[in-house]
Amino acid sequence: MKDELKSLIETAIKKEIDSRALYEAARTKVKDPIAKNVLKALAEEEEQHLEKLRVLTGKTFMMSSTSSEMMLELKKSEFMLKEVIPKDISVADILLLAIKREQAALEFFSKMCSVYKSKEAKTLCEELTHEELKHKVKLELMYEDIIYG
């Protein structure tokens, strides 16, 4: 596997680990049982994404001729968000943090789709993009419900 591709997959794996940890930490801080269940489900889904990405580390995929330019454009550091959750954070603030994280992940995986030539890799990226969109929508709906009741 080329170093660029390996780096990209490692970045995606790190993002999934960070997201899972964020949702698990947030779950311990919220009192609302519905929010706890949603955050638990999101953490479990991040774990499933993580497993799919780990499968990629053992495979070789052909990258498109523009992959080097795409690697520069991806600016992977922009997707590596580090949040510290204060003890007194509100459910609304946790949800806003999670929404931003899912948006970054959505953009990241969407861009990854154009890096690969392999149908299998493209399909995986499309699935992950769709999953991140589902997470974002769940969080936005929960946020609206909490804020606007």
C-alpha positions as CSV (number, residue, x, y, z in Angstrom):
1,M,0.0,0.0,0.0
2,K,1.4,3.4,-0.9
3,D,2.5,5.6,2.0
4,E,-0.1,8.3,1.0
5,L,-2.9,5.9,1.0
6,K,-1.8,4.3,4.2
7,S,-1.6,7.8,5.8
8,L,-5.1,8.6,4.6
9,I,-6.6,5.4,6.0
10,E,-4.8,5.9,9.3
11,T,-6.3,9.4,9.5
12,A,-9.7,8.0,8.9
13,I,-9.2,5.4,11.6
14,K,-8.0,8.0,14.0
15,K,-11.1,10.1,13.2
16,E,-13.4,7.1,14.0
17,I,-11.6,6.4,17.3
18,D,-11.8,10.0,18.3
19,S,-15.5,10.2,17.4
20,R,-16.3,7.0,19.3
21,A,-14.5,8.4,22.3
22,L,-16.3,11.7,22.1
23,Y,-19.7,10.0,22.0
24,E,-18.8,7.7,24.9
25,A,-17.6,10.6,27.0
26,A,-20.7,12.7,26.1
27,R,-22.9,9.8,27.1
28,T,-21.5,9.8,30.6
29,K,-22.3,13.5,30.9
30,V,-25.9,13.7,29.7
31,K,-28.9,12.9,31.8
32,D,-31.5,12.6,29.1
33,P,-32.1,8.9,28.4
34,I,-32.9,9.4,24.8
35,A,-29.7,11.4,24.3
36,K,-27.8,8.6,26.1
37,N,-29.3,6.0,23.7
38,V,-28.5,8.0,20.6
39,L,-24.9,8.7,21.7
40,K,-24.5,5.0,22.5
41,A,-25.8,4.0,19.1
42,L,-23.5,6.6,17.4
43,A,-20.5,5.2,19.3
44,E,-21.3,1.7,18.2
45,E,-21.7,2.8,14.6
46,E,-18.3,4.5,14.8
47,E,-16.9,1.2,15.9
48,Q,-18.4,-0.5,12.9
49,H,-16.8,2.1,10.6
50,L,-13.5,1.5,12.4
51,E,-13.7,-2.2,11.6
52,K,-14.4,-1.5,7.9
53,L,-11.3,0.8,7.8
54,R,-9.1,-1.7,9.5
55,V,-9.9,-4.2,6.7
56,L,-8.6,-1.6,4.2
57,T,-5.2,-1.5,5.9
58,G,-4.5,-5.0,4.7
59,K,-5.5,-4.4,1.1
60,T,-4.0,-2.6,-1.9
61,F,-6.1,-0.3,-3.9
62,M,-5.3,1.5,-7.1
63,M,-5.4,5.3,-6.7
64,S,-6.4,7.6,-9.5
65,S,-3.8,9.7,-11.3
66,T,-5.0,12.8,-9.4
67,S,-4.6,11.2,-6.0
68,S,-1.5,13.1,-5.1
69,E,-3.2,16.4,-5.7
70,M,-6.3,15.2,-3.8
71,M,-4.0,14.2,-0.8
72,L,-2.8,17.7,-0.6
73,E,-6.3,19.1,-0.9
74,L,-7.7,16.8,1.8
75,K,-5.8,18.7,4.5
76,K,-6.3,15.8,6.9
77,S,-5.3,17.9,9.9
78,E,-8.6,19.9,9.4
79,F,-10.5,16.7,10.1
80,M,-8.6,15.8,13.2
81,L,-10.7,17.6,15.8
82,K,-9.7,17.6,19.4
83,E,-12.4,18.5,21.8
84,V,-12.3,18.7,25.5
85,I,-15.7,18.2,27.1
86,P,-16.1,20.3,30.2
87,K,-17.9,18.7,33.1
88,D,-20.8,21.3,33.0
89,I,-21.4,21.0,29.2
90,S,-25.0,21.1,28.1
91,V,-26.6,18.5,26.0
92,A,-27.1,21.1,23.3
93,D,-23.4,21.9,23.3
94,I,-22.5,18.2,23.1
95,L,-24.8,17.8,20.2
96,L,-23.4,20.9,18.4
97,L,-19.9,19.5,18.9
98,A,-21.0,16.1,17.5
99,I,-22.7,17.7,14.5
100,K,-19.6,19.6,13.6
101,R,-17.6,16.4,13.9
102,E,-20.0,14.4,11.7
103,Q,-19.9,17.2,9.1
104,A,-16.1,17.0,9.0
105,A,-16.2,13.3,8.7
106,L,-18.8,13.5,5.9
107,E,-16.6,15.8,3.9
108,F,-13.5,13.7,4.6
109,F,-15.0,10.4,3.4
110,S,-16.7,12.2,0.4
111,K,-13.3,13.4,-0.7
112,M,-11.8,10.0,-0.1
113,C,-14.2,8.6,-2.8
114,S,-12.3,10.4,-5.5
115,V,-8.9,9.2,-4.4
116,Y,-9.6,5.5,-5.2
117,K,-10.0,3.7,-8.5
118,S,-11.0,0.4,-7.0
119,K,-14.8,-0.1,-7.0
120,E,-14.6,-1.8,-3.6
121,A,-12.8,1.1,-2.0
122,K,-15.1,3.7,-3.7
123,T,-18.1,1.7,-2.4
124,L,-16.7,1.7,1.1
125,C,-16.1,5.4,1.0
126,E,-19.6,6.0,-0.3
127,E,-21.0,3.9,2.5
128,L,-19.0,5.7,5.2
129,T,-20.1,9.1,3.7
130,H,-23.7,8.0,3.9
131,E,-23.3,6.7,7.5
132,E,-21.8,10.0,8.6
133,L,-24.7,11.9,6.9
134,K,-27.2,9.7,8.9
135,H,-25.3,10.5,12.1
136,K,-25.4,14.2,11.4
137,V,-29.1,14.1,10.6
138,K,-29.9,12.2,13.8
139,L,-27.9,14.7,15.8
140,E,-29.5,17.7,14.1
141,L,-33.0,16.3,14.8
142,M,-32.1,15.7,18.4
143,Y,-30.7,19.2,18.7
144,E,-33.9,20.7,17.2
145,D,-36.0,18.7,19.6
146,I,-34.0,19.8,22.6
147,I,-33.8,23.5,21.6
148,Y,-37.2,24.0,20.0
149,G,-39.0,21.2,21.9
